[in-house]
Amino acid sequence: MLINRSKLTAMLLLCIATVMPLLLSGCGGGALSSASGSGLSSPSSASISSFGGSLASGTSNLTVPANAVSSLTTFSIGPTTTYPSDSRLLAGSAYIVGTGGAYLLQPLTLTIQYSTLPTGAVTSSLTMYSVVNNTWKAVSSSTLNTSASTVSATIQSAGTYAIFITQTTSVVSSGTILFNRGATTAANALSAMNTTGSSYVALLSSTANAYTSSAHFSPTGTTIAYSHTDGVHGFSIYSMNSDGTNVTTLTGGQTKPDSTYANSYYPAFSTDGTTIVFVSDRTGVPQVYTMTSAGASVTEITSIQDTAISNVFFTHAGLIAFNATVNGVSAWYQVSTAGTGLASVNSTPANISLVSPWTAYSPSGTTIASGYQVGTGYDLYVFNTTGSAKTRLTTLGASAIIAPRFTSDGTKIVFQATVGGAGSIFVVNIDGTGLTNLTATNGPDSLFDLY
């Protein structure tokens, strides 16, 4: 049978047009095209069949495994600057992935390469994030390859993805005071300032009924652990970078046996920063707990009945000390991190080292700053570690002296004193001169810590 030459030519062209995309995609590479010209930062697209393939744009690579789609599908990837603002996002690492509306039968692998990181960025903290309901969320499958300088993740859908720096080593400058401005008023804020009262910055502002009750720097000053309530769900314990970024819940949200919300509060770091001690009433009665600095391995340390615990911290010797009211009697207690050796401690100058937080010691470790009652009022004293010698630094006659801390050079002490019913933050030289009220016009203020 003879075939007209023109018909034969048309049939051949049709076959080529039909088979060529399949051949290209069957080789795994897909049929690449650029949506905005050539260049490493240009968006790319590829027609990929069930044989799989890959495509790249800038520092990103998208791998489509075999059998991810049932028919020829156009995938795309390209840089984007349209996404929710977040200070943790690594500049230039945001990409938008398109899947042509196809239903994915297998997850894709997205890899984004990084090069120069900002000063203070912790490489091991690099994590893939994606936009979900207009909010950045961590991708659970994120993996880091420091040899290749890449972050990869298996992804299940189209969307916007980026590398996030979830931890930094940025340390606050020496002499930074951590405190609550305005105490329990609607305007209260977890704040920082220096020992001259200047360079004030609000790290965490609160609305009416919300409140930060306590906070501490980690020993390196890189993070802050704090207890906070929204006024509805009880106190939970959070951590954040010392600049106020990367807020993370460590523990909280439980309910007590009576179905009311539990409270977790008074977080304090161990001397090496690996452990946090805190108080929680999640069992119905306040008890002492420990957890890692990341919020793992929560462990109940005490089981005291009829308890009201007003403070808890690690001592210089590595034990846990706390004040508790049991059967109507207030006393100091010590216990090991394993929960053994619980004993009450008579709070006398001779026992000053047993009931002082490690943060109250001078940099040399030979002197302890503490409030001490004289007559009807309290003043700031420094003691040697045996309590056999003490020096009075103030004559305030305050109703309370709270949280004294030495500066890193040991020349000054910052403390909170309640005078005339309002709490203010003071600084004084180690010889008792230069007493200054840093917050006289802004109180009441609560001192939490000094780095």
C-alpha positions in Angstrom: 0.0 0.0 0.0 1.4 3.4 -1.0 1.4 6.2 1.6 1.3 9.8 0.5 4.6 11.5 1.3 3.0 14.5 3.1 1.0 12.2 5.3 4.1 10.2 6.2 6.0 13.3 7.2 3.1 14.5 9.4 3.0 11.1 11.1 6.7 11.1 11.8 6.6 14.6 13.3 3.7 13.5 15.5 5.6 10.5 16.8 8.7 12.6 17.6 6.6 15.2 19.4 4.9 12.4 21.5 8.0 10.3 22.3 10.7 13.0 22.9 9.4 14.4 26.2 9.0 10.8 27.5 12.5 10.0 26.5 13.9 13.0 28.2 11.9 12.5 31.4 12.7 8.8 31.4 16.4 9.6 31.6 15.7 11.2 34.9 16.5 14.8 34.1 13.2 16.1 33.0 12.7 18.8 30.3 14.1 21.9 31.8 13.0 25.4 31.0 13.6 28.8 32.6 10.7 31.1 33.5 12.8 34.2 33.5 15.9 33.6 31.5 19.2 31.9 32.4 21.2 32.3 35.6 21.6 30.4 38.8 18.9 32.5 40.6 16.3 31.9 37.9 13.2 29.8 38.5 13.3 26.4 36.7 10.6 24.0 35.6 10.7 20.4 34.4 8.3 18.0 32.8 8.8 14.8 34.8 7.1 11.5 34.3 6.8 8.4 36.6 10.4 7.6 35.9 11.4 10.5 38.2 13.9 13.4 37.7 15.3 16.5 39.3 15.7 20.2 38.7 17.7 23.0 40.3 17.5 26.7 40.8 20.2 28.8 42.5 21.3 27.0 45.6 18.3 24.6 45.6 17.7 21.2 44.2 14.4 19.3 43.9 14.5 15.6 43.4 11.4 13.7 42.2 11.7 10.0 42.9 10.3 7.3 40.6 6.5 6.7 40.9 6.0 10.1 42.6 3.5 11.0 39.9 1.4 8.8 37.6 1.7 11.0 34.5 3.8 13.7 33.0 3.8 16.6 35.4 5.4 20.1 35.4 7.4 20.7 38.5 9.0 24.1 39.3 11.3 25.7 41.9 12.6 29.2 42.2 13.7 31.9 44.7 11.1 34.0 46.5 10.9 37.0 48.6 7.2 36.7 49.4 6.9 35.1 52.8 6.1 35.9 56.5 8.8 37.9 58.1 11.0 36.0 60.6 14.4 37.0 61.9 15.6 33.4 62.0 15.3 33.0 58.2 18.7 32.7 56.5 18.8 35.4 53.8 18.6 34.1 50.3 17.5 30.6 51.3 13.8 30.9 50.6 12.4 28.9 47.6 8.9 28.2 46.3 8.2 24.7 45.0 5.5 23.9 42.5 4.1 20.5 41.7 1.7 21.3 38.9 -1.3 20.5 41.0 -0.4 16.8 40.9 -1.2 14.4 43.7 2.2 13.1 45.0 2.4 9.4 45.5 5.9 9.7 46.9 7.6 12.5 48.9 10.0 14.8 47.1 13.5 15.7 48.4 14.3 19.4 48.6 18.0 20.4 49.3 19.1 24.0 49.9 22.8 24.8 50.1 24.2 27.6 52.4 27.5 29.4 52.4 28.3 32.3 54.6 26.3 32.3 57.9 25.7 35.4 60.0 28.0 36.1 63.0 26.8 34.1 66.0 24.8 31.5 64.0 25.1 28.0 65.3 25.6 25.7 62.3 24.2 22.6 64.0 20.9 24.5 64.5 20.1 25.0 60.8 16.7 23.5 60.0 14.3 23.5 57.1 11.1 25.4 57.6 8.0 25.8 55.5 5.0 28.2 55.4 1.8 26.7 56.8 -1.2 28.9 57.1 0.9 32.0 56.7 3.2 30.9 59.6 6.7 29.3 59.4 6.8 25.7 60.8 9.8 23.4 61.2 9.8 20.5 58.7 10.1 17.3 60.8 12.3 15.5 58.3 15.0 18.2 58.1 18.6 16.9 58.0 21.8 18.9 58.0 25.0 17.9 56.0 27.8 20.1 57.2 30.3 18.5 54.8 28.2 19.6 51.8 26.8 22.7 53.6 23.2 21.7 52.8 19.9 21.3 54.6 17.5 18.7 53.1 14.0 17.5 53.8 11.4 15.2 52.3 8.4 17.3 51.4 4.8 16.3 50.7 3.5 19.3 48.9 4.1 22.5 47.0 4.9 25.5 49.1 7.6 28.0 50.3 10.6 26.6 52.1 13.7 28.1 53.7 16.7 27.5 56.0 16.2 28.8 59.5 18.9 29.5 62.1 17.2 28.4 65.3 20.1 29.1 67.7 22.8 31.8 67.9 25.7 32.3 70.2 25.1 36.0 70.4 25.9 36.8 74.1 24.5 39.8 75.9 27.2 42.2 77.0 28.6 41.9 80.5 26.5 44.0 82.9 23.1 43.3 81.3 20.3 43.3 83.9 17.2 41.1 83.2 14.1 42.3 84.9 10.3 42.8 84.8 9.3 46.4 84.1 6.1 47.4 85.8 5.7 44.2 87.8 2.2 42.9 87.5 0.6 45.9 85.7 -0.9 45.6 82.3 2.2 47.2 80.9 4.7 44.7 82.4 7.5 43.5 80.1 10.5 41.2 80.4 13.2 43.7 79.8 17.0 44.3 79.8 19.2 47.3 80.6 22.8 47.9 81.7 24.1 48.7 85.2 23.8 52.4 84.6 20.1 52.1 83.9 20.5 52.9 80.2 20.1 50.9 77.0 16.7 49.7 78.0 15.0 47.2 75.7 11.8 45.2 76.1 12.4 41.6 75.2 8.8 40.4 75.8 5.8 42.6 76.2 2.7 41.4 77.9 -1.0 42.3 77.7 -3.4 42.7 80.6 -3.4 39.7 82.9 -0.4 38.2 81.2 2.8 38.1 83.3 6.4 36.9 83.4 7.1 35.8 87.0 10.8 34.8 86.8 13.6 34.6 84.3 17.3 33.6 84.2 20.2 33.8 81.8 22.0 30.6 80.9 25.6 30.7 82.2 26.9 31.7 78.8 24.3 34.4 78.4 23.0 33.0 75.1 19.5 32.1 76.2 16.9 33.0 78.8 14.6 30.6 80.6 11.5 32.2 81.9 8.0 31.5 83.3 5.0 33.2 81.7 1.3 33.1 81.7 -1.3 34.5 79.3 -3.6 34.9 82.2 -5.8 32.0 81.3 -3.8 28.8 80.9 -1.4 28.9 83.9 2.3 29.4 83.9 4.5 27.6 81.4 8.3 27.7 81.1 9.8 29.0 77.9 13.3 29.7 76.5 14.4 32.3 74.0 17.6 33.8 72.7 19.1 36.6 74.8 17.9 39.1 72.1 14.3 37.9 72.5 14.1 35.7 69.4 13.2 32.0 69.0 10.7 31.7 71.8 10.3 27.9 72.6 8.0 26.2 75.0 10.0 23.9 77.4 7.2 22.6 79.7 3.7 23.5 80.7 0.1 23.2 79.6 -0.8 20.4 82.0 -4.0 20.2 84.1 -4.1 19.4 87.8 -6.2 16.6 89.3 -9.0 19.1 89.8 -9.0 19.9 86.1 -7.6 23.4 86.5 -4.5 24.5 84.7 -1.2 23.7 86.3 1.6 26.1 86.8 5.4 25.7 86.1 7.6 28.5 87.3 11.0 29.6 88.9 13.3 28.1 86.2 17.0 28.3 87.1 20.1 26.9 85.3 22.7 24.7 86.8 26.3 26.0 86.7 27.1 24.2 83.4 23.8 25.2 81.8 22.7 21.7 81.0 19.9 21.4 83.5 17.0 23.6 84.6 15.3 23.2 88.0 11.8 24.5 88.5 8.6 24.2 90.5 5.3 22.8 89.2 1.9 22.0 90.8 0.9 19.6 88.0 0.2 16.8 90.6 -1.9 19.2 92.7 0.8 20.1 95.1 3.9 22.2 94.3 7.0 20.1 93.9 10.5 20.5 92.6 11.4 19.2 89.1 14.4 19.1 86.8 14.6 18.9 83.0 17.3 19.4 80.4 17.9 22.9 79.1 15.9 21.8 76.0 12.9 20.8 78.0 13.5 17.0 77.9 13.6 14.4 80.7 11.2 16.2 83.1 11.8 14.5 86.5 10.0 15.1 89.8 12.6 15.5 92.6 10.4 16.0 95.7 7.2 14.6 97.1 6.5 16.9 100.0 2.9 17.2 101.2 1.1 20.5 102.1 3.8 22.5 100.4 4.1 26.1 99.3 7.5 26.6 97.5 8.5 30.2 97.0 11.9 29.8 95.3 14.3 27.1 93.9 17.8 27.2 92.5 21.1 25.3 92.2 23.7 26.0 94.8 27.4 26.6 94.3 28.0 23.0 95.3 25.5 21.6 92.7 22.7 20.8 95.1 19.1 22.1 94.8 17.9 24.5 97.4 14.4 25.8 97.9 12.2 27.5 100.5 9.0 25.7 101.4 6.2 26.0 103.9 5.2 22.6 105.2 2.5 22.3 107.9 2.6 26.1 108.3 6.3 26.2 109.0 8.6 28.0 106.5 12.1 26.6 106.1 15.0 26.2 103.6 15.6 22.7 102.2 18.4 21.0 100.2 18.2 18.0 98.0 20.4 16.3 95.5 19.6 16.3 91.7 18.6 12.6 92.2 16.0 13.5 94.8 18.0 12.0 97.7 19.2 13.6 101.0 16.3 16.0 101.4 16.9 18.0 104.6 15.9 21.3 106.1 18.6 23.9 106.6 18.7 26.5 109.3 19.1 29.8 107.5 22.0 31.3 109.6 25.2 33.1 108.5 27.0 29.8 109.2 24.9 28.1 106.6 24.9 30.9 104.1 26.6 28.8 101.4 24.0 26.1 101.7 21.0 28.3 100.9 22.6 30.7 98.4 22.2 30.3 94.6 25.5 29.9 92.7 24.6 33.2 90.9 25.0 35.1 94.2 28.7 34.3 94.5 31.4 36.7 93.5 33.5 35.9 90.4 36.3 34.6 92.7 33.8 32.3 94.5 34.9 33.6 97.9 32.1 36.0 98.7 28.3 35.7 98.8 25.9 38.7 98.4 22.7 38.3 100.4 20.0 40.2 102.1 20.2 40.1 105.9 17.7 41.3 108.5 18.8 43.9 111.0 16.1 44.9 113.5 12.8 45.2 111.5 14.4 45.8 108.1 16.7 44.1 105.5 19.9 45.4 104.0 22.5 44.1 101.6 25.5 42.3 103.1 28.5 40.3 101.7 29.5 37.2 103.6 32.5 34.9 103.3 31.5 31.3 102.4 31.6 30.2 106.0 29.5 33.1 107.3 32.1 34.0 109.9 32.6 37.5 108.4 30.1 39.9 107.0 30.1 43.4 105.7 27.0 45.7 105.6 26.8 47.6 102.3 23.5 49.5 102.6 21.3 51.1 105.3 17.9 51.0 103.4 15.9 49.1 106.1 14.0 47.5 103.2 11.1 45.1 103.7 12.9 42.7 101.3 16.3 42.3 99.5 16.0 40.1 96.4 18.3 38.5 93.9 21.7 40.2 94.6 24.2 39.6 91.7 27.8 40.6 91.3 29.0 42.2 88.1 31.5 40.1 86.1 34.5 42.1 87.4 33.3 41.8 91.0 33.3 45.6 91.6 29.5 46.1 91.9 26.4 44.3 93.1 22.9 44.7 91.5 19.9 43.9 93.7 16.2 44.5 94.2 15.0 46.2 97.3 11.4 46.9 98.4 11.4 50.3 100.1 8.2 52.1 100.8 6.1 49.3 99.3 7.6 49.4 95.8 10.3 47.3 94.4 13.2 49.1 92.7 16.5 47.9 91.3 19.7 49.2 92.8 23.4 49.0 92.1 26.1 49.6 94.7 29.9 49.4 94.7 31.5 46.5 96.6 32.7 48.9 99.3 29.2 50.2 99.8 29.6 53.5 98.0 27.7 54.7 95.0 24.3 53.3 95.9 22.0 54.2 93.0 18.3 53.4 92.4 18.2 52.5 88.7 14.4 52.3 88.3 13.0 54.9 90.8 10.7 56.5 88.3 9.5 53.3 86.6 8.6 50.9 89.4 7.6 48.7 90.7 10.3 46.5 89.0 11.4 43.0 89.7 15.0 41.9 89.3 15.5 38.5 87.7 19.1 38.2 86.8 22.4 39.9 85.8 24.8 38.6 83.2 
